[in-house]
Amino acid sequence: MAGSHVGTLSVTFRLKIASGIPFSTAYHAISEAGGDIVAVDVIHVEKDNSTRDLTVNVPGPDVLDKVVHELKQQDGVQIVHMSDRTFLVHLGGKIGTQLKIPVKNRDDLSKVYTPGVARVCQAIHEDKSKVFQLTIKRNTIAVVSDGSAVLGLGDIGPEAAIPVMEGKAMLFKQFADLDAFPICLSTQSVDEIVQIVKAMAPVFGGINLEDISSPRCFEIEDRLRNELDIPVFHDDQHGTAVVMLAGLLNALKIVGKKMEDLRVVVCGVGAAGVACTKILLSSGVRNIIGVDRAGIIERSRHYQNPVKEWYSRHTNFENERGSLSDAIRGADVFIGVSGPGVLTVEHLKTMARDPIVFAMANPTPEIAPEEAEPYVRIMATGRSDYPNQINNVLCFPGIFRGALDARAKEINEAMKLAAAHAIADCVPSDQLNEQYIVPSVFNQDVVKAVSKAVMEAAIRTGTARKEFSQSPDMGTVSLPL
């Protein structure tokens, strides 16, 4: 699951050090506080002092506070200013617009704007389908959020969500050459969000919903999918589910088990948990037990929450009851989209042969991989500092690339399943092992494979609006000239 943890901070201190005070004074103060000096640059030297920039890596905010405190205690050492290099990356935002053609003279101006643009407008007015050919709609995604469920930060509001949505837009461009723009809305009303997105949809070729809290995210996506004729995709749900399934497909090759024989426990029945459950059911898994804070989702119980009511009707066919300890006994697979520390070694000891554990809570997984390693066959998390990261970046660029190339009206279950199998197939069989069940997010083959598979699934299921021809030589889908 795509997510974030604070990790190492890189901070540059500009220090003014008085003459006669050895540089080692600052060096030792930083080191003793837990900082790691990685670069020193002399800015200028005067008779009474010298000014230097020290780039320091620290493992987190607490250690940074200690470094600052220790430096302030040193006689003859003054902090002129300090800059967090992560903040510098975000100054003024991380994205902007770029012209595809220059406007250098009146002739250029007359083509891109008045009077020439009027002919293009009229052509679209007469045939609205031409909007895909003659505007940015053919290649542009709206990244829409209300800031109610951001990363591991929760409900921080639309303004604070903008940096995340900008980052998502960057990833669309970097990995799939899709233009994307962040749309952060100052409302958490389902009706208002649906109305706003519908009203701005003419500009965009697809809608990526992001960081909207459950259960509102389900209704928002369902309504938009029904009322718009462009792909709508809630990445926190389906991106996580697609990459999880890709990892599981490869994990099963290693342990020699089949989907239909699995006992799967899904811990956390929110947006991602429900989507993971649905895609597992579509893949042939029969025995799924969901667990939330109150325990097992029981088949015979009535739930006020419509999402959990759906869950109770489609899982736990033996109507088991109890806690996670009861659910996980004899389980082949644990899918965690809940919170830290939920899973224990004692739980793992009761699982079936060759346990598969996907502890995807961010920033802290349900169990630390170091604890789980002796007791599981395959371990995956949502973090980049462990093997087998379940990262949505493996999914959403390629799935939208394929959907827009096919001019699909939606992203359906067949397209999601195709994406999962394409991701899994990007791990060569001769390289597949317990520590490598999903490809790197920087594997350039992933987006190509996913977009091709998604486009073919869109054509096969009749949701593609673009006409394609089958190339007899290449055996791949090709676009008409």
NUFI-529453 format. One record per residue (C-alpha): chain; residue number from 1; x, y, z. Coordinates in pm, whole numbers, plus 32768, in hexadecimal, padded with zeros to 4 digits. Example, Ala and Ser with C-alpha at 12.3 -4.5 7.8 and 13.67 -1.06 7.14 Angstrom:
# NUFI-529453
{rec 'A' 1 {84CE 7E3E 830C}} {rec 'A' 2 {8557 7F96 82CA}} 
//
This chain:
# NUFI-529453
{rec 'A' 1 {8000 8000 8000}} {rec 'A' 2 {8080 8152 7FA9}} {rec 'A' 3 {80E4 820D 80E2}} {rec 'A' 4 {81E5 82D6 8195}} {rec 'A' 5 {82BC 82CD 82C9}} {rec 'A' 6 {8396 83EE 833B}} {rec 'A' 7 {84E1 8332 8316}} {rec 'A' 8 {862D 83E7 82FD}} {rec 'A' 9 {8623 8563 82EE}} {rec 'A' 10 {872C 8625 8232}} {rec 'A' 11 {8766 877C 82CB}} {rec 'A' 12 {8864 8889 8274}} {rec 'A' 13 {88E3 8962 8393}} {rec 'A' 14 {8993 8AAA 834B}} {rec 'A' 15 {8A78 8ADE 8473}} {rec 'A' 16 {8B49 8C0E 84D0}} {rec 'A' 17 {8C71 8B93 859A}} {rec 'A' 18 {8D46 8C8E 8657}} {rec 'A' 19 {8EBC 8C97 861A}} {rec 'A' 20 {8F74 8BC3 8715}} {rec 'A' 21 {8E52 8ACD 8732}} {rec 'A' 22 {8EB5 8989 8687}} {rec 'A' 23 {8DC8 88FB 8583}} {rec 'A' 24 {8DCA 87B7 8648}} {rec 'A' 25 {8CF4 8864 8750}} {rec 'A' 26 {8BCD 8870 8661}} {rec 'A' 27 {8C24 871C 85D0}} {rec 'A' 28 {8C21 866D 8721}} {rec 'A' 29 {8AE3 8720 8791}} {rec 'A' 30 {8A2B 86A3 865D}} {rec 'A' 31 {8AB7 8542 8673}} {rec 'A' 32 {8A6F 8520 87E6}} {rec 'A' 33 {8905 8586 87A9}} {rec 'A' 34 {88DF 8474 86A2}} {rec 'A' 35 {8917 8538 8561}} {rec 'A' 36 {89F0 84C3 8440}} {rec 'A' 37 {8AB2 85D3 8388}} {rec 'A' 38 {8ABE 857B 8215}} {rec 'A' 39 {8B44 86C1 8180}} {rec 'A' 40 {8BFC 87FA 81F1}} {rec 'A' 41 {8C15 8933 8117}} {rec 'A' 42 {8CD5 8A6E 8170}} {rec 'A' 43 {8C00 8B9F 8119}} {rec 'A' 44 {8CF1 8CB1 8181}} {rec 'A' 45 {8E04 8CF6 827C}} {rec 'A' 46 {8E37 8E3D 8338}} {rec 'A' 47 {8F32 8EAF 843A}} {rec 'A' 48 {8E4B 8E6A 855E}} {rec 'A' 49 {8D85 8D42 84E2}} {rec 'A' 50 {8D42 8C48 83CC}} {rec 'A' 51 {8BF4 8BE4 8334}} {rec 'A' 52 {8BB9 8A7F 82C7}} {rec 'A' 53 {8A94 89B3 8245}} {rec 'A' 54 {8A78 885B 82E2}} {rec 'A' 55 {898D 875F 8243}} {rec 'A' 56 {891A 8670 8352}} {rec 'A' 57 {884A 8533 833D}} {rec 'A' 58 {8775 84E9 846E}} {rec 'A' 59 {868F 83BD 84A2}} {rec 'A' 60 {8560 848F 8503}} {rec 'A' 61 {84D4 85D2 8596}} {rec 'A' 62 {852F 8577 86FE}} {rec 'A' 63 {869E 8552 86A9}} {rec 'A' 64 {8693 8695 85E1}} {rec 'A' 65 {8614 874B 8716}} {rec 'A' 66 {8738 86B9 87DD}} {rec 'A' 67 {8834 872B 86D8}} {rec 'A' 68 {87A9 888E 86DF}} {rec 'A' 69 {87AD 888F 885A}} {rec 'A' 70 {8916 8816 886D}} {rec 'A' 71 {8991 8914 876D}} {rec 'A' 72 {88ED 8A2F 882E}} {rec 'A' 73 {89AA 89C4 8966}} {rec 'A' 74 {8AFF 89F0 88C2}} {rec 'A' 75 {8BB4 8B38 8909}} {rec 'A' 76 {8C28 8BE3 87CC}} {rec 'A' 77 {8B3D 8B1C 86EB}} {rec 'A' 78 {8A0F 8BD0 8659}} {rec 'A' 79 {88FC 8B38 8582}} {rec 'A' 80 {88C7 8C3F 8472}} {rec 'A' 81 {87AB 8B73 83DD}} {rec 'A' 82 {874D 8A0E 838D}} {rec 'A' 83 {8694 897F 8262}} {rec 'A' 84 {85EA 8830 823D}} {rec 'A' 85 {8641 87B9 80DF}} {rec 'A' 86 {84F1 870A 80C1}} {rec 'A' 87 {8440 8857 80F8}} {rec 'A' 88 {8520 88FA 7FF1}} {rec 'A' 89 {84A2 87FE 7EF0}} {rec 'A' 90 {833F 8875 7F33}} {rec 'A' 91 {837D 89ED 7F1F}} {rec 'A' 92 {827F 8A83 7E30}} {rec 'A' 93 {81EB 892C 7DEC}} {rec 'A' 94 {827B 8808 7D2A}} {rec 'A' 95 {81BE 881E 7BE0}} {rec 'A' 96 {816B 8925 7AD9}} {rec 'A' 97 {80E5 8949 7978}} {rec 'A' 98 {81B6 892B 783F}} {rec 'A' 99 {8169 8999 76DD}} {rec 'A' 100 {8172 8892 75CC}} {rec 'A' 101 {81A5 899A 74C0}} {rec 'A' 102 {8241 8AF6 74DF}} {rec 'A' 103 {8180 8C39 74A8}} {rec 'A' 104 {827E 8D1C 7402}} {rec 'A' 105 {81B8 8DF5 7313}} {rec 'A' 106 {805D 8E63 72A6}} {rec 'A' 107 {8034 8D38 71C4}} {rec 'A' 108 {8073 8C4A 72E6}} {rec 'A' 109 {7F84 8D12 73BF}} {rec 'A' 110 {7E71 8D04 72B9}} {rec 'A' 111 {7E87 8B88 72AE}} {rec 'A' 112 {7E8C 8B3B 7422}} {rec 'A' 113 {7D97 8C4C 7480}} {rec 'A' 114 {7CB3 8D39 73C5}} {rec 'A' 115 {7C4B 8D28 72AD}} {rec 'A' 116 {7CC7 8BCA 7250}} {rec 'A' 117 {7C57 8B1F 7391}} {rec 'A' 118 {7AEB 8B69 7338}} {rec 'A' 119 {7AF3 8A65 7222}} {rec 'A' 120 {7B6C 895E 7317}} {rec 'A' 121 {7A5F 89BC 7412}} {rec 'A' 122 {7958 899E 7306}} {rec 'A' 123 {79D8 8847 729D}} {rec 'A' 124 {79B7 87CA 7404}} {rec 'A' 125 {7860 886C 7422}} {rec 'A' 126 {77ED 87A6 72F3}} {rec 'A' 127 {788E 8661 7369}} {rec 'A' 128 {78E0 864D 74DC}} {rec 'A' 129 {79B5 8515 74AE}} {rec 'A' 130 {7ABB 85F3 740B}} {rec 'A' 131 {7B08 8685 7562}} {rec 'A' 132 {7BE7 8552 7595}} {rec 'A' 133 {7CB4 85A8 745F}} {rec 'A' 134 {7CBE 8722 746F}} {rec 'A' 135 {7CEA 8773 75E2}} {rec 'A' 136 {7DB0 8706 7712}} {rec 'A' 137 {7C94 8618 7770}} {rec 'A' 138 {7D3A 84F8 76B5}} {rec 'A' 139 {7E65 84F2 77A2}} {rec 'A' 140 {7E01 85A0 78E6}} {rec 'A' 141 {7D9C 8518 7A3B}} {rec 'A' 142 {7CFA 85D1 7B5C}} {rec 'A' 143 {7D89 8565 7CAC}} {rec 'A' 144 {7C64 85B1 7D94}} {rec 'A' 145 {7C6D 85B3 7F10}} {rec 'A' 146 {7BBD 8655 8035}} {rec 'A' 147 {7CE7 8620 811C}} {rec 'A' 148 {7C23 8543 8209}} {rec 'A' 149 {7D07 840D 820A}} {rec 'A' 150 {7E63 8479 81A0}} {rec 'A' 151 {7F77 8373 81AA}} {rec 'A' 152 {7FB5 8326 8319}} {rec 'A' 153 {7F4A 8485 837C}} {rec 'A' 154 {7DCF 8469 837B}} {rec 'A' 155 {7CDE 858D 8355}} {rec 'A' 156 {7DCB 86B1 831B}} {rec 'A' 157 {7CF3 8778 8229}} {rec 'A' 158 {7D0E 87D7 80BA}} {rec 'A' 159 {7E2A 88D4 80D7}} {rec 'A' 160 {7F0F 87E2 818D}} {rec 'A' 161 {7EB7 86D1 8091}} {rec 'A' 162 {7F33 8799 7F65}} {rec 'A' 163 {80A3 8728 7F80}} {rec 'A' 164 {8036 85BC 7F74}} {rec 'A' 165 {7F56 85F3 7E46}} {rec 'A' 166 {806C 86B4 7D97}} {rec 'A' 167 {814E 858C 7DD4}} {rec 'A' 168 {8049 84A3 7D40}} {rec 'A' 169 {8036 8581 7C0C}} {rec 'A' 170 {81B1 856D 7BEC}} {rec 'A' 171 {81A4 83F1 7BF2}} {rec 'A' 172 {809E 83E9 7AE0}} {rec 'A' 173 {8183 84B8 7A05}} {rec 'A' 174 {82C7 840B 7A61}} {rec 'A' 175 {824F 82A6 7A36}} {rec 'A' 176 {813C 82BA 792E}} {rec 'A' 177 {8166 840F 7885}} {rec 'A' 178 {8009 846C 78F9}} {rec 'A' 179 {7FBF 85D6 7953}} {rec 'A' 180 {7F13 85F6 7AA2}} {rec 'A' 181 {7EA2 870F 7B82}} {rec 'A' 182 {7E4D 8715 7CF7}} {rec 'A' 183 {7CE8 8775 7D50}} {rec 'A' 184 {7CC1 8798 7ECB}} {rec 'A' 185 {7B5D 87EA 7F33}} {rec 'A' 186 {7AF4 88AC 8069}} {rec 'A' 187 {79C8 87CE 80A9}} {rec 'A' 188 {798F 8671 8130}} {rec 'A' 189 {7827 865E 80BB}} {rec 'A' 190 {77EF 8533 7FD8}} {rec 'A' 191 {76EC 85EF 7F0B}} {rec 'A' 192 {77C9 8720 7EDF}} {rec 'A' 193 {78FD 8656 7E7E}} {rec 'A' 194 {7836 8590 7D7C}} {rec 'A' 195 {779D 86D0 7CF1}} {rec 'A' 196 {78EE 8784 7CD9}} {rec 'A' 197 {79A1 8663 7C32}} {rec 'A' 198 {7886 8634 7B39}} {rec 'A' 199 {788D 87A7 7AE8}} {rec 'A' 200 {7A02 87AB 7A9B}} {rec 'A' 201 {7A0D 8657 79ED}} {rec 'A' 202 {7A00 86E7 7888}} {rec 'A' 203 {7B6E 874F 78AA}} {rec 'A' 204 {7BF5 8601 7921}} {rec 'A' 205 {7C23 84A9 7888}} {rec 'A' 206 {7C17 83FB 79DB}} {rec 'A' 207 {7BD8 8439 7B4D}} {rec 'A' 208 {7CC7 83B3 7C54}} {rec 'A' 209 {7C24 83C9 7DAB}} {rec 'A' 210 {7D23 83DE 7EC1}} {rec 'A' 211 {7D2C 83E5 803E}} {rec 'A' 212 {7BB4 83FA 8077}} {rec 'A' 213 {7B43 8354 81B8}} {rec 'A' 214 {7A6C 821D 81CF}} {rec 'A' 215 {794A 81E0 81AB}} {rec 'A' 216 {790A 8321 80E3}} {rec 'A' 217 {7A0D 82B8 7FE1}} {rec 'A' 218 {7935 818F 7F79}} {rec 'A' 219 {7800 825E 7F30}} {rec 'A' 220 {78C6 8371 7E82}} {rec 'A' 221 {7972 827B 7D9B}} {rec 'A' 222 {7835 81B3 7D54}} {rec 'A' 223 {776E 82E8 7CFC}} {rec 'A' 224 {787B 837E 7C21}} {rec 'A' 225 {78B0 8235 7B6A}} {rec 'A' 226 {773C 8223 7B20}} {rec 'A' 227 {7716 8390 7ABC}} {rec 'A' 228 {7855 83D2 79F5}} {rec 'A' 229 {78CC 833B 78AC}} {rec 'A' 230 {7A3F 834A 7905}} {rec 'A' 231 {7B0B 8265 79E9}} {rec 'A' 232 {7AE6 82A6 7B5F}} {rec 'A' 233 {7BDD 81F2 7C3F}} {rec 'A' 234 {7C09 820C 7DB8}} {rec 'A' 235 {7D76 81B1 7DD2}} {rec 'A' 236 {7D7A 8175 7F49}} {rec 'A' 237 {7C82 805D 7F0B}} {rec 'A' 238 {7CD1 7FC5 7DBD}} {rec 'A' 239 {7E3E 801D 7D90}} {rec 'A' 240 {7E8E 7F70 7ED7}} {rec 'A' 241 {7DB7 7E46 7E78}} {rec 'A' 242 {7E55 7E1D 7D1F}} {rec 'A' 243 {7FBB 7E23 7D9E}} {rec 'A' 244 {7F62 7D42 7EC4}} {rec 'A' 245 {7ED1 7C44 7DD1}} {rec 'A' 246 {8006 7C59 7CF5}} {rec 'A' 247 {80E1 7C07 7E1F}} {rec 'A' 248 {7FFD 7AEE 7E8E}} {rec 'A' 249 {7FFA 7A52 7D33}} {rec 'A' 250 {8173 7A36 7D3F}} {rec 'A' 251 {8179 79CB 7EAC}} {rec 'A' 252 {8094 78A7 7E5A}} {rec 'A' 253 {8184 7834 7D4A}} {rec 'A' 254 {8290 7817 7E57}} {rec 'A' 255 {81C2 7762 7F5F}} {rec 'A' 256 {8106 7688 7E64}} {rec 'A' 257 {7FA4 76E0 7ECD}} {rec 'A' 258 {7E6C 7736 7E03}} {rec 'A' 259 {7D7E 785B 7E2F}} {rec 'A' 260 {7C4E 777E 7E5F}} {rec 'A' 261 {7CF5 76BF 7F7C}} {rec 'A' 262 {7D61 77EE 8049}} {rec 'A' 263 {7CE4 785F 819A}} {rec 'A' 264 {7D1A 79D9 8198}} {rec 'A' 265 {7CF9 7ACA 82BB}} {rec 'A' 266 {7CC7 7C3A 8265}} {rec 'A' 267 {7D0F 7D17 8390}} {rec 'A' 268 {7C76 7E70 8364}} {rec 'A' 269 {7B2A 7E8E 82B2}} {rec 'A' 270 {7B4B 7FF0 822C}} {rec 'A' 271 {7B7D 8067 80C9}} {rec 'A' 272 {7CB4 7F9A 807D}} {rec 'A' 273 {7C3B 7E67 813B}} {rec 'A' 274 {7AF2 7E56 807F}} {rec 'A' 275 {7B9D 7E86 7F2E}} {rec 'A' 276 {7C9D 7D77 7F80}} {rec 'A' 277 {7B80 7C8F 7FDD}} {rec 'A' 278 {7AC0 7CD2 7E9B}} {rec 'A' 279 {7BEB 7C94 7DBB}} {rec 'A' 280 {7C40 7B54 7E79}} {rec 'A' 281 {7ADC 7AD8 7E48}} {rec 'A' 282 {7AF8 7B2B 7CD5}} {rec 'A' 283 {7C3B 7A62 7CC9}} {rec 'A' 284 {7B9D 7926 7D52}} {rec 'A' 285 {7BDB 793C 7EC9}} {rec 'A' 286 {7AB5 789D 7F7E}} {rec 'A' 287 {7B0D 78B2 80EE}} {rec 'A' 288 {7B41 7A18 8166}} {rec 'A' 289 {7B10 7A8F 82CA}} {rec 'A' 290 {7B0D 7C04 8315}} {rec 'A' 291 {7B74 7C8D 8465}} {rec 'A' 292 {7B41 7DED 84EC}} {rec 'A' 293 {7B75 7E87 8644}} {rec 'A' 294 {7A44 7DD1 86C9}} {rec 'A' 295 {7AB7 7C7E 8646}} {rec 'A' 296 {7A49 7B9A 852C}} {rec 'A' 297 {7941 7C22 843C}} {rec 'A' 298 {7829 7B29 847D}} {rec 'A' 299 {7748 7AA9 836B}} {rec 'A' 300 {7612 7A91 8445}} {rec 'A' 301 {7631 7BED 84DB}} {rec 'A' 302 {7588 7D2A 8456}} {rec 'A' 303 {766B 7E58 842F}} {rec 'A' 304 {7601 7FC4 8420}} {rec 'A' 305 {772B 8015 8343}} {rec 'A' 306 {76C3 7FAF 81DF}} {rec 'A' 307 {7829 7F55 8186}} {rec 'A' 308 {7845 7E60 82A6}} {rec 'A' 309 {76EA 7DDE 8259}} {rec 'A' 310 {7763 7D8C 80F7}} {rec 'A' 311 {789B 7CEF 818B}} {rec 'A' 312 {77D4 7C10 8276}} {rec 'A' 313 {7707 7B8A 8150}} {rec 'A' 314 {782E 7B38 806E}} {rec 'A' 315 {7931 7AA7 815E}} {rec 'A' 316 {7952 79BD 8288}} {rec 'A' 317 {786E 78B2 81F9}} {rec 'A' 318 {78A2 77D3 8329}} {rec 'A' 319 {7831 78F5 8408}} {rec 'A' 320 {795F 78E9 84EC}} {rec 'A' 321 {7961 79CB 861C}} {rec 'A' 322 {7A64 7A5B 8703}} {rec 'A' 323 {7B9F 7B2B 86E5}} {rec 'A' 324 {7CCB 7B38 85FE}} {rec 'A' 325 {7D5E 7A16 86C3}} {rec 'A' 326 {7C36 793E 865E}} {rec 'A' 327 {7C34 79B3 84F4}} {rec 'A' 328 {7DA6 797E 84B2}} {rec 'A' 329 {7DBA 781D 8537}} {rec 'A' 330 {7E09 7744 8409}} {rec 'A' 331 {7E12 786E 8319}} {rec 'A' 332 {7EF3 7860 81E7}} {rec 'A' 333 {7EF8 79D7 81AA}} {rec 'A' 334 {7EE1 7B0E 8284}} {rec 'A' 335 {7E8A 7C56 81D6}} {rec 'A' 336 {7EBC 7D7A 82C2}} {rec 'A' 337 {7E31 7ED5 8277}} {rec 'A' 338 {7DF3 7F3B 83DE}} {rec 'A' 339 {7EF1 7FC2 84D5}} {rec 'A' 340 {803B 7F82 8588}} {rec 'A' 341 {806E 7E62 8678}} {rec 'A' 342 {7F29 7DAE 8624}} {rec 'A' 343 {7FD9 7C6B 85C0}} {rec 'A' 344 {80B3 7BA9 86B5}} {rec 'A' 345 {81A8 7A8B 86A4}} {rec 'A' 346 {80AA 79B6 875D}} {rec 'A' 347 {7FB3 79F2 8641}} {rec 'A' 348 {80B7 798A 853F}} {rec 'A' 349 {80FF 7846 85F5}} {rec 'A' 350 {7F97 77D6 85C0}} {rec 'A' 351 {7F8F 7814 8447}} {rec 'A' 352 {7F9D 7701 8342}} {rec 'A' 353 {80D6 767E 8298}} {rec 'A' 354 {81AA 7786 81E3}} {rec 'A' 355 {80ED 78B9 8263}} {rec 'A' 356 {80D1 79E8 817E}} {rec 'A' 357 {80B8 7B32 8239}} {rec 'A' 358 {8071 7C80 8191}} {rec 'A' 359 {808A 7D7B 82B1}} {rec 'A' 360 {803C 7EB7 81ED}} {rec 'A' 361 {7FE0 7FB5 82FB}} {rec 'A' 362 {80A4 80F8 82D7}} {rec 'A' 363 {817C 8186 8362}} {rec 'A' 364 {819D 8061 8455}} {rec 'A' 365 {8134 7F05 83E0}} {rec 'A' 366 {805A 7E17 84A6}} {rec 'A' 367 {8196 7D5D 850B}} {rec 'A' 368 {8303 7DB5 84D7}} {rec 'A' 369 {83A4 7CDB 83CA}} {rec 'A' 370 {84C5 7C91 84B8}} {rec 'A' 371 {83D0 7BF6 85AD}} {rec 'A' 372 {830C 7B38 84A7}} {rec 'A' 373 {842D 7AB2 83D7}} {rec 'A' 374 {846F 796F 849B}} {rec 'A' 375 {8301 790D 8489}} {rec 'A' 376 {8291 7969 8326}} {rec 'A' 377 {82F3 78F2 81CC}} {rec 'A' 378 {82A9 7A37 8115}} {rec 'A' 379 {828B 7B94 81A9}} {rec 'A' 380 {821F 7CD7 80FF}} {rec 'A' 381 {81E1 7E34 8185}} {rec 'A' 382 {8182 7F8C 8103}} {rec 'A' 383 {82DA 8018 8150}} {rec 'A' 384 {83FE 805C 806B}} {rec 'A' 385 {8508 7FF6 8168}} {rec 'A' 386 {84A5 7E86 8162}} {rec 'A' 387 {848F 7D8B 8042}} {rec 'A' 388 {8342 7D52 7F91}} {rec 'A' 389 {82AF 7EAD 7FAC}} {rec 'A' 390 {813D 7EB1 7F4D}} {rec 'A' 391 {8147 8005 7EA6}} {rec 'A' 392 {8027 8097 7DDD}} {rec 'A' 393 {8120 813A 7CEF}} {rec 'A' 394 {8137 7FE5 7C4B}} {rec 'A' 395 {7FC7 8003 7BEE}} {rec 'A' 396 {7F28 8156 7BBA}} {rec 'A' 397 {800D 81EB 7AA9}} {rec 'A' 398 {7FE8 80BC 79C8}} {rec 'A' 399 {7E79 8080 7A0D}} {rec 'A' 400 {7E1F 81E8 79B2}} {rec 'A' 401 {7F0B 81E5 7888}} {rec 'A' 402 {7E5A 80B4 77FD}} {rec 'A' 403 {7D00 8138 7850}} {rec 'A' 404 {7D3D 8287 77A5}} {rec 'A' 405 {7DE6 81E9 7679}} {rec 'A' 406 {7CB3 810E 764C}} {rec 'A' 407 {7BD4 8238 7697}} {rec 'A' 408 {7B25 8155 778F}} {rec 'A' 409 {79E2 81C0 7836}} {rec 'A' 410 {7A46 811B 797E}} {rec 'A' 411 {7B4B 8049 7A2D}} {rec 'A' 412 {7A9A 7EFF 7A67}} {rec 'A' 413 {7AF4 7DC4 7B26}} {rec 'A' 414 {7B88 7D1B 79F3}} {rec 'A' 415 {7C73 7E40 79BD}} {rec 'A' 416 {7CE5 7E35 7B29}} {rec 'A' 417 {7D22 7CBD 7B18}} {rec 'A' 418 {7DE4 7CEA 79D5}} {rec 'A' 419 {7EBA 7DF3 7A7C}} {rec 'A' 420 {7F08 7D0D 7BA2}} {rec 'A' 421 {7F72 7BEE 7AC0}} {rec 'A' 422 {8047 7CDB 79ED}} {rec 'A' 423 {80FB 7D5C 7B24}} {rec 'A' 424 {8138 7BFA 7B9F}} {rec 'A' 425 {81C2 7B90 7A4D}} {rec 'A' 426 {82C7 7CA6 7A5D}} {rec 'A' 427 {8385 7BCD 7B57}} {rec 'A' 428 {843E 7ACA 7A81}} {rec 'A' 429 {8409 7964 7AF5}} {rec 'A' 430 {857E 792B 7B16}} {rec 'A' 431 {8598 7A54 7C07}} {rec 'A' 432 {845D 7A13 7CD3}} {rec 'A' 433 {84A8 79CE 7E42}} {rec 'A' 434 {8428 7A19 7F9F}} {rec 'A' 435 {84CF 7B6F 7F9F}} {rec 'A' 436 {8461 7BCF 7E40}} {rec 'A' 437 {82F1 7B99 7DF2}} {rec 'A' 438 {82A2 7CF1 7D5F}} {rec 'A' 439 {8374 7DBC 7C6A}} {rec 'A' 440 {8425 7EFE 7CC4}} {rec 'A' 441 {835A 803C 7C9A}} {rec 'A' 442 {8472 80B1 7BB4}} {rec 'A' 443 {8454 7F84 7ACF}} {rec 'A' 444 {8407 802B 7982}} {rec 'A' 445 {8358 7EF6 78FD}} {rec 'A' 446 {823E 7F0D 79FD}} {rec 'A' 447 {817B 8033 796F}} {rec 'A' 448 {8199 7FAA 780D}} {rec 'A' 449 {8122 7E52 7877}} {rec 'A' 450 {8005 7ED4 794E}} {rec 'A' 451 {7F87 7FD0 784F}} {rec 'A' 452 {7F88 7ECB 773A}} {rec 'A' 453 {7ECF 7DCC 7812}} {rec 'A' 454 {7DD2 7ECF 7887}} {rec 'A' 455 {7D92 7F4A 7724}} {rec 'A' 456 {7D58 7DE8 76A8}} {rec 'A' 457 {7C6A 7DA3 77CA}} {rec 'A' 458 {7BAB 7EE3 777C}} {rec 'A' 459 {7B81 7E73 7614}} {rec 'A' 460 {7B1F 7D12 767A}} {rec 'A' 461 {7A15 7D8B 776E}} {rec 'A' 462 {7984 7E90 7682}} {rec 'A' 463 {79D7 7FC6 774E}} {rec 'A' 464 {7AD6 804D 7652}} {rec 'A' 465 {7A51 815F 7570}} {rec 'A' 466 {7B7C 8172 7489}} {rec 'A' 467 {7B88 8093 7358}} {rec 'A' 468 {7CB2 7FAC 7349}} {rec 'A' 469 {7D40 7EBA 7250}} {rec 'A' 470 {7DFE 7D7E 729C}} {rec 'A' 471 {7F59 7D77 720A}} {rec 'A' 472 {7F97 7C1F 7172}} {rec 'A' 473 {810E 7C50 717B}} {rec 'A' 474 {813E 7CD4 72DA}} {rec 'A' 475 {8018 7C27 737F}} {rec 'A' 476 {7FD1 7D62 7449}} {rec 'A' 477 {7EC5 7E69 7448}} {rec 'A' 478 {7F19 7F8C 7363}} {rec 'A' 479 {7E76 80DE 7336}} {rec 'A' 480 {7DEE 8150 71E6}} {rec 'A' 481 {7EA3 826B 7137}} 
//
